[in-house]
Amino acid sequence: MSGGPRELTLYLRRWCHLCDELLAALEPLIAGQGVSVREIDIDEHEEYEDAYGEHIPVLCAGERELCRHRLDEQAVRAYLLESRA
């Protein structure tokens, strides 16, 4: 990966407590890392319903799924290291 802008995508539902928990745990991990998080509420974007349905939250870096349901700190840290290079 190169040093361009880094963006994670979080597929969620606004009413989902696991989504809130994952985002709250993610924020300190990426603070100061130059990473943005694009939140996609699948209730507002039905094209994602088949892919994610009730299997949320899902955190992705591009096409790569980093974690599902709970934050995988190790996967996010690995992404941060890889994408910094």
MDTraj code that builds the backbone (N, CA, C; nanometers):
import mdtraj as md
import numpy as np

residues = "MET SER GLY GLY PRO ARG GLU LEU THR LEU TYR LEU ARG ARG TRP CYS HIS LEU CYS ASP GLU LEU LEU ALA ALA LEU GLU PRO LEU ILE ALA GLY GLN GLY VAL SER VAL ARG GLU ILE ASP ILE ASP GLU HIS GLU GLU TYR GLU ASP ALA TYR GLY GLU HIS ILE PRO VAL LEU CYS ALA GLY GLU ARG GLU LEU CYS ARG HIS ARG LEU ASP GLU GLN ALA VAL ARG ALA TYR LEU LEU GLU SER ARG ALA".split()
xyz = np.array([
    [0.0844, -0.1182, 0.0000],
    [0.0000, 0.0000, 0.0000],
    [0.0884, 0.1237, 0.0000],
    [0.0332, 0.2328, -0.0465],
    [0.1133, 0.3541, -0.0526],
    [0.0661, 0.4553, 0.0493],
    [0.1346, 0.5688, 0.0527],
    [0.1068, 0.6690, 0.1532],
    [-0.0066, 0.7627, 0.1200],
    [-0.0996, 0.7251, 0.0331],
    [-0.2141, 0.8091, -0.0010],
    [-0.3149, 0.8130, 0.1125],
    [-0.4286, 0.8780, 0.0871],
    [-0.5322, 0.8844, 0.1907],
    [-0.5784, 0.7442, 0.2295],
    [-0.6001, 0.7271, 0.3574],
    [-0.6435, 0.5963, 0.4072],
    [-0.7847, 0.6091, 0.4608],
    [-0.8698, 0.5166, 0.4168],
    [-1.0088, 0.5201, 0.4595],
    [-1.0560, 0.3797, 0.4944],
    [-1.1229, 0.3696, 0.6066],
    [-1.1900, 0.2466, 0.6457],
    [-1.3390, 0.2667, 0.6213],
    [-1.4074, 0.1595, 0.5916],
    [-1.5523, 0.1652, 0.5740],
    [-1.6164, 0.0793, 0.6811],
    [-1.7106, 0.1387, 0.7527],
    [-1.7832, 0.0680, 0.8574],
    [-1.9284, 0.0528, 0.8137],
    [-1.9679, -0.0718, 0.7894],
    [-2.1066, -0.1019, 0.7558],
    [-2.1796, -0.1242, 0.8873],
    [-2.2881, -0.0506, 0.9068],
    [-2.3563, -0.0510, 1.0359],
    [-2.5042, -0.0251, 1.0196],
    [-2.5715, -0.0295, 1.1321],
    [-2.7097, 0.0173, 1.1445],
    [-2.7085, 0.1132, 1.2630],
    [-2.7742, 0.2251, 1.2505],
    [-2.7701, 0.3293, 1.3548],
    [-2.8221, 0.2799, 1.4894],
    [-2.9117, 0.1826, 1.4897],
    [-2.9708, 0.1352, 1.6150],
    [-2.8901, 0.0224, 1.6793],
    [-2.7801, -0.0166, 1.6186],
    [-2.7034, -0.1344, 1.6602],
    [-2.6016, -0.0999, 1.7698],
    [-2.6170, -0.1592, 1.8878],
    [-2.5242, -0.1299, 1.9971],
    [-2.3845, -0.1857, 1.9700],
    [-2.3734, -0.2988, 1.9001],
    [-2.2404, -0.3509, 1.8657],
    [-2.1668, -0.2553, 1.7726],
    [-2.2426, -0.1899, 1.6853],
    [-2.1830, -0.0915, 1.5944],
    [-2.1269, 0.0263, 1.6736],
    [-2.2037, 0.0736, 1.7702],
    [-2.1578, 0.1832, 1.8563],
    [-2.0317, 0.1431, 1.9320],
    [-2.0305, 0.0207, 1.9843],
    [-1.9150, -0.0269, 2.0607],
    [-1.7908, -0.0395, 1.9732],
    [-1.8075, -0.0928, 1.8520],
    [-1.6926, -0.1067, 1.7626],
    [-1.6361, 0.0302, 1.7273],
    [-1.7224, 0.1245, 1.6932],
    [-1.6762, 0.2584, 1.6573],
    [-1.6058, 0.3258, 1.7746],
    [-1.6601, 0.3118, 1.8948],
    [-1.5975, 0.3718, 2.0132],
    [-1.4601, 0.3115, 2.0403],
    [-1.4436, 0.1822, 2.0179],
    [-1.3142, 0.1170, 2.0386],
    [-1.2166, 0.1491, 1.9255],
    [-1.2687, 0.1717, 1.8051],
    [-1.1841, 0.2009, 1.6894],
    [-1.1239, 0.3410, 1.6956],
    [-1.2014, 0.4375, 1.7400],
    [-1.1580, 0.5771, 1.7355],
    [-1.0230, 0.6017, 1.8022],
    [-0.9979, 0.5519, 1.9241],
    [-0.8655, 0.5765, 1.9819],
    [-0.7525, 0.5040, 1.9080],
    [-0.7833, 0.3921, 1.8439],
    [-0.6820, 0.3175, 1.7685],
    [-0.6323, 0.3951, 1.6473],
    [-0.7232, 0.4676, 1.5819],
    [-0.6855, 0.5371, 1.4591],
    [-0.6574, 0.6855, 1.4802],
    [-0.6780, 0.7346, 1.6030],
    [-0.6542, 0.8763, 1.6304],
    [-0.5106, 0.9137, 1.5942],
    [-0.4963, 1.0200, 1.5181],
    [-0.3644, 1.0680, 1.4799],
    [-0.2955, 0.9855, 1.3731],
    [-0.3652, 0.8897, 1.3145],
    [-0.3054, 0.8006, 1.2146],
    [-0.3358, 0.8437, 1.0714],
    [-0.4139, 0.9504, 1.0542],
    [-0.4490, 0.9945, 0.9200],
    [-0.5454, 0.9015, 0.8492],
    [-0.6319, 0.8390, 0.9267],
    [-0.7290, 0.7441, 0.8721],
    [-0.8690, 0.7994, 0.8960],
    [-0.9498, 0.7976, 0.7916],
    [-1.0890, 0.8383, 0.8073],
    [-1.1776, 0.7139, 0.8067],
    [-1.2967, 0.7297, 0.8619],
    [-1.3932, 0.6198, 0.8652],
    [-1.5189, 0.6659, 0.7925],
    [-1.5533, 0.5929, 0.6900],
    [-1.6769, 0.6177, 0.6157],
    [-1.7814, 0.5230, 0.6720],
    [-1.8884, 0.5782, 0.7258],
    [-1.9950, 0.4975, 0.7841],
    [-2.1063, 0.4789, 0.6815],
    [-2.1440, 0.3542, 0.6584],
    [-2.2540, 0.3241, 0.5670],
    [-2.3628, 0.2521, 0.6454],
    [-2.4758, 0.3203, 0.6619],
    [-2.5915, 0.2633, 0.7306],
    [-2.6669, 0.1771, 0.6301],
    [-2.6659, 0.0465, 0.6510],
    [-2.7280, -0.0407, 0.5515],
    [-2.8805, -0.0309, 0.5520],
    [-2.9383, 0.0326, 0.6539],
    [-3.0819, 0.0592, 0.6493],
    [-3.1134, 0.1654, 0.5440],
    [-3.0167, 0.2506, 0.5142],
    [-3.0341, 0.3561, 0.4141],
    [-2.9795, 0.3162, 0.2772],
    [-2.9057, 0.2066, 0.2710],
    [-2.8437, 0.1609, 0.1460],
    [-2.8735, 0.0118, 0.1294],
    [-2.9922, -0.0180, 0.0798],
    [-3.0368, -0.1577, 0.0738],
    [-2.9510, -0.2452, -0.0163],
    [-2.8676, -0.1859, -0.1006],
    [-2.7798, -0.2670, -0.1852],
    [-2.6779, -0.3469, -0.1034],
    [-2.6587, -0.3101, 0.0232],
    [-2.5656, -0.3823, 0.1104],
    [-2.6352, -0.4862, 0.1984],
    [-2.7666, -0.4927, 0.1926],
    [-2.8435, -0.5824, 0.2793],
    [-2.8039, -0.7285, 0.2599],
    [-2.7935, -0.7732, 0.1366],
    [-2.7587, -0.9136, 0.1119],
    [-2.6198, -0.9474, 0.1643],
    [-2.5272, -0.8566, 0.1481],
    [-2.3892, -0.8831, 0.1896],
    [-2.3730, -0.8816, 0.3414],
    [-2.4452, -0.7928, 0.4097],
    [-2.4206, -0.7745, 0.5528],
    [-2.5399, -0.8076, 0.6413],
    [-2.6611, -0.7773, 0.5977],
    [-2.7812, -0.8114, 0.6733],
    [-2.7663, -0.7885, 0.8221],
    [-2.7772, -0.8951, 0.8984],
    [-2.7642, -0.8863, 1.0442],
    [-2.6204, -0.9094, 1.0907],
    [-2.5291, -0.9258, 0.9988],
    [-2.3889, -0.9529, 1.0333],
    [-2.3100, -0.8231, 1.0412],
    [-2.3550, -0.7356, 1.1257],
    [-2.2918, -0.6055, 1.1405],
    [-2.2481, -0.5875, 1.2844],
    [-2.1577, -0.4998, 1.3114],
    [-2.0848, -0.4148, 1.2184],
    [-1.9782, -0.4933, 1.1424],
    [-1.9416, -0.4395, 1.0262],
    [-1.8327, -0.4938, 0.9465],
    [-1.7406, -0.3778, 0.9116],
    [-1.6127, -0.3941, 0.9425],
    [-1.5129, -0.2914, 0.9141],
    [-1.4237, -0.3401, 0.8015],
    [-1.4128, -0.2585, 0.6966],
    [-1.3344, -0.2961, 0.5786],
    [-1.2320, -0.1888, 0.5452],
    [-1.1233, -0.2346, 0.4863],
    [-1.0232, -0.1470, 0.4251],
    [-1.0265, -0.1822, 0.2773],
    [-1.0929, -0.1004, 0.1988],
    [-1.1155, -0.1358, 0.0591],
    [-1.2037, -0.2593, 0.0528],
    [-1.1596, -0.3597, -0.0198],
    [-1.2344, -0.4853, -0.0317],
    [-1.2005, -0.5836, 0.0807],
    [-1.1039, -0.5495, 0.1617],
    [-1.0552, -0.6393, 0.2673],
    [-1.1350, -0.6210, 0.3961],
    [-1.1970, -0.7281, 0.4415],
    [-1.2701, -0.7228, 0.5677],
    [-1.1712, -0.7364, 0.6826],
    [-1.1720, -0.6377, 0.7723],
    [-1.0824, -0.6410, 0.8883],
    [-1.1479, -0.7091, 1.0073],
    [-1.2760, -0.6835, 1.0278],
    [-1.3446, -0.7475, 1.1400],
    [-1.4954, -0.7373, 1.1227],
    [-1.5622, -0.8223, 1.1977],
    [-1.7083, -0.8334, 1.1927],
    [-1.7574, -0.8541, 1.3360],
    [-1.8612, -0.7862, 1.3732],
    [-1.9267, -0.7951, 1.5046],
    [-1.8484, -0.7240, 1.6155],
    [-1.7223, -0.7564, 1.6330],
    [-1.6387, -0.6947, 1.7372],
    [-1.5096, -0.6444, 1.6743],
    [-1.4497, -0.5441, 1.7346],
    [-1.3244, -0.4899, 1.6836],
    [-1.2126, -0.5925, 1.6991],
    [-1.1401, -0.6148, 1.5923],
    [-1.0201, -0.6979, 1.5947],
    [-0.9018, -0.6013, 1.5921],
    [-0.8535, -0.5661, 1.7110],
    [-0.7458, -0.4672, 1.7209],
    [-0.6226, -0.5099, 1.6435],
    [-0.5904, -0.6369, 1.6470],
    [-0.4720, -0.6866, 1.5774],
    [-0.4844, -0.6643, 1.4266],
    [-0.6007, -0.6904, 1.3704],
    [-0.6217, -0.6707, 1.2263],
    [-0.6133, -0.5231, 1.1895],
    [-0.6691, -0.4367, 1.2735],
    [-0.6636, -0.2926, 1.2458],
    [-0.5205, -0.2423, 1.2582],
    [-0.4488, -0.2856, 1.3610],
    [-0.3083, -0.2439, 1.3755],
    [-0.2239, -0.2919, 1.2569],
    [-0.2487, -0.4130, 1.2101],
    [-0.1761, -0.4647, 1.0933],
    [-0.2055, -0.3790, 0.9707],
    [-0.3319, -0.3416, 0.9519],
    [-0.3680, -0.2536, 0.8404],
    [-0.2958, -0.1198, 0.8526],
    [-0.2935, -0.0632, 0.9723],
    [-0.2276, 0.0661, 0.9920],
    [-0.0792, 0.0584, 0.9567],
    [-0.0132, -0.0486, 0.9975],
    [0.1291, -0.0658, 0.9648],
    [0.1500, -0.0852, 0.8153],
    [0.0706, -0.1707, 0.7539],
    [0.0838, -0.1984, 0.6103],
    [0.0571, -0.0747, 0.5263],
    [-0.0444, 0.0004, 0.5635],
    [-0.0856, 0.1139, 0.4812],
    [0.0037, 0.2357, 0.5005],
    [0.0868, 0.2325, 0.6015],
    [0.1800, 0.3424, 0.6262],
    [0.3003, 0.3349, 0.5329],
    [0.3324, 0.2151, 0.4875],
    [0.4514, 0.1928, 0.4043],
    [0.4392, 0.2570, 0.2679],
])
top = md.Topology()
chain = top.add_chain()
for i, resn in enumerate(residues, 1):
    res = top.add_residue(resn, chain, resSeq=i)
    for name in ("N", "CA", "C"):
        top.add_atom(name, md.element.get_by_symbol(name[0]), res)
traj = md.Trajectory(xyz[None], top)
